[in-house]
Amino acid sequence: MLVESKVEELASRFQETHRNPDPYRFLIDADGDLFSPSHSCKVISTINTDHMVGQLEKAAFVAVSQWVREESRGAIVWVSPPYPGLYPVSKVIISEIEYIDGVKRLFNRAIVLDINEKECLQLGRQLTQYSEDQPFLVNSEDLRATPIVLDTTDYTWLSILKNIGVDTGQIEAVETGQDIISKKTALAQAEMIFSMDERERPVEISKRMGDKPESCPPGSASGKTAFQIFSENSLTYTGSVIKDPDFCKSCPVCGKEINTVVRSGQSCPKCGAKKECG
């Protein structure tokens, strides 16, 4: 894993254990798929479906991806209830379509909630009342596999979460912009830690961790479920600036917008022109 990815992951752990919302972005590539520049691949290609949870979550991930591909605006919520061995606590990811310098991206906020499986299902059912299609959620499996598209015609997603009683402290942090400030602080702390000698890092990490449990254990990016991948693969560790030097907003040959990484020797996904140099 690249140092930048490790910095991002550690900063997110700081956010979670202090129960601060964790803001991050995804890139959308030329095919309309969610793309991780830090791993130079489509996010879906890294998802593990060896067990039931992974299969349910992949279905949800595909639904989120389809929504992003088809819509030009809006918000969608993905709720993950606790699951033994994978998720000790509940987690909600709220995603919004946004445009930066004309480039379509997905702005996400991950919010960890200290509620049990039954309470999590009830939260999902409340969210469906503000949904465009109002999916019927029978159990936690339905909830895990069903992202909820919010109808934001009359309400913002923030007001919806506030109306149904989601952790008011975390909602206020988003309203005031404190989540962005705390994430920048967490990133600065994580960068400092990774500049230190490896033997000194554990003590510094322990000092900055909060007293709340994490949503899932840290580890390598391989073998993870769709929800774990989705909540960890941010656009870049800064959350706003694409740092990969091979990222191309548009093809220099055909001029079409591609918004993806093209390495030397690879071709433009629109016209097939090969990139001859770095």
N, C-alpha and C positions, 0 to 999 in steps of 0.2 A: 504494500500500500504506500502511495506517495505521502511525503511529509504533510503536504497540504490537506490530504484526506484525513490523516491522523489528527491534525490540528482541528479540523471541522468536527470530527467524531468526539474528541475530548471536550470541545466547547459545548457540544450538544449534551454531553453527559453532565457537565456543570449546570446547564440550564435545567435539565430534567430534575436533578437531585435537589435543586433549590425551588422547584415548581415554578419556573419561569417559562412562558411560551417560547418555543424554539423556531424562529423564522429562517427560511431558506428558500432557494429557487431551483427550478429545473429548466433546462434548455429543451426546446422542441425542435427535432431535426427535420430534414427535408421530407421525410415520409410522414411527418406528423407524430412521430414517436417520441417519448420522453428519453432524453439522452444525458449521460453523465460524462462530461469532459474529463473529470478527474480519473475516470477509469477507461475513457475512450471507447465507450460501447453503449448500445441501447440498454436501458435499465432492465427491460424484460428478459434479456439474454442471461442475466445473472440470478434469476429466481429459481429457488429449489422447490420442486413439487413432489418430493419423495414421500410425503405424508399428507394426510387429509387437510391439515391446516394450510399447508403450502398450496394445495390445489384450490381450496376455497378462496384464498387470498389472491391467487393468480387470476381467478375469474373477476374479482373486484378490481384488480389492477388493469385488466383488459378493458373493463367498463369505464374506468377513469380515463384511460388513454383514448378510448373512442369518444368520450365526451369532450376531451381537450381538442381532439382532431376536428370535431364537427362544430363546436361552439366558438364564438368570438368574444364572449363575455360570460360572467356568472361565477358561482361558487358551488363547490361540491364537498361533502363531508364523508370521511371514511373512519369508521369506529372499530377499534380493536378491543374486545373484552379480554379479561385475564385468561391464561391457559397454562396449565402446569408444565414447567420445564422450558417454556418459551416467553410468556408474558406474565410477570408477577403482578402487574397493575394494568389498569385500562389506559388507553391512549386514543386521542382523537386527532385527526389531521384535517385541517380546513384548507382547501386549495382554491385560489382565485386565478383566473386568466388575466394577464396584464401585458402591456406593451412597453418596452424600453427602447428608445431610438428606433421605433418601428418594428422591433423584433418581438415576436410573441413568446411569452414565457409563462411558467406556472409558479406563482408565489404561494408557498405553503407555510402553515404554522402548525407545529406539533404541540399538543397540550396533553400532559399526563394527568390523569384523574385518579384519586384514591377512592374508587368505588368498586364494588364487587360485580360479579357476572350478571346477577339479577338486576342490579341498579343500572348497569351498562346497557342491558337490553331495553330497560324502560327509557333510558336516555335516547336510544335509537328510535324507539316508537314515537317519542315526543318530537324528534327531529322530522319524522316523516309527515307530521301534520303541517310542516312548512315546506314540504317537497312538491315539486311539479308533478311527479308521477305517483306519489304516496305508496311506496312499496309496502307489502304486508310482511312483517317480520315475526315469524313463529317462534324462533329460538336463536341462540347465540351463533349457530352456524349460518343462519340467514343473515344476521347482522354482519358477520365477518366477510361474507361474500357479496354484500350489497352496499356500494357507495350511494350516498343520498344526495341527489341534486336539489339544491335549495331554490325556492322561488323567492328571488330578491326584488321582486317588483315593488312590494310595499315595505319590506323590512331588509335591513342589512344583515349579513350573517352574524355580526356582533350583537345586534339587538335580538336576533333569534336565540343565540346561546344565552344571552342575559335573561330572556323571557322564560326559558326552561330551567334556569337555575344552575347553569354550569359555573364552576369555581369563579366567583366574582372577582377575586384578587387577580387572577390571570386575565380575565376579560378586561379589567381596568388597565392592566399593563399594556395590552394591545391598544386600547383607546388613547392612552397617554403617550404611546411610543416608547414606554419603558422597556418593552421586550427587545426592541432594536438596540437600545443603549446597553442593556445587560448582555446581549449576544456579542456586541463589539468588545465589551469588557472581557467576556469569557474567551473570545478568540485571542485577545492580546495576552491573557494569562496562559492559554494553551501554547501560543507561539513561543512565549518565554520559556515554558517548561521544555519544549522540544529543542530549544537552543542549549539546554543544560546537558551535563554529562548524564548518561543513562542511569547510572547508579543513584543519582540525586532525584530523579523524576518521581519515583513512587511517593516519597515524603511530600513533595510539593503538590502532587495530584490529590493526596489525602487531605491536605490542608484546605483545598478549594472545593472539595466535594460537599454537597449539602447533606442533610440527614435523612432525606427521603429516598426510597428505593427507585432504581432505574427501571425503564419499561422493558428492557431486555438486556441480557449480559453482553458486554463488548467482546469482539472477536474479529476474525477475518471476514472479508466481504463475501467469501465463497460459502455456499451451502446455507444461505439465509432465505427466509420466507419473503414473499412479496412485500408485506407490510414493513418488515425490518429493512429491506433494501430501499423501499420508498421513503422511509423516514430517516435514512442515513446518507443517501447519495445526493448531496446538495450540488448546486451548480458549480460553485467554487467556495473556498473557505471564506472569502469576503462576502459572499452572498449576492454580489451585484455586478462584479466585473469579470468577464471571461479572461482567464489568464493563459489558457492554452494557446501558444503561438500559431498553431495550425488551424485554429477556428476560423471559418470563412463565413461572413455574413452573406456574401453573394459571390457567384462564380465570375472570375475575371474574363472568361471566354464568352459565355452566353449572357452574362449579366443578370441571371435569375437568382432570386433570393434562395439560399439553401440552409443557412443557420446550422452548420454542422462542422465537425472536425474532418479535414481532408489531409492525410499525410502524403509525403512525397511518394509518387508512384501510384497513388490511388486516383480515382476518377470522380468528376463532378456527377452527383446523382441525377442531375437534370439533363445534361447534354453529353456526358461521357468523356469530356475532355480530361486528359491525364495531367496530374500535377507533376511537373518535371523536377522541381527543386523544393528545398525546405523553406 
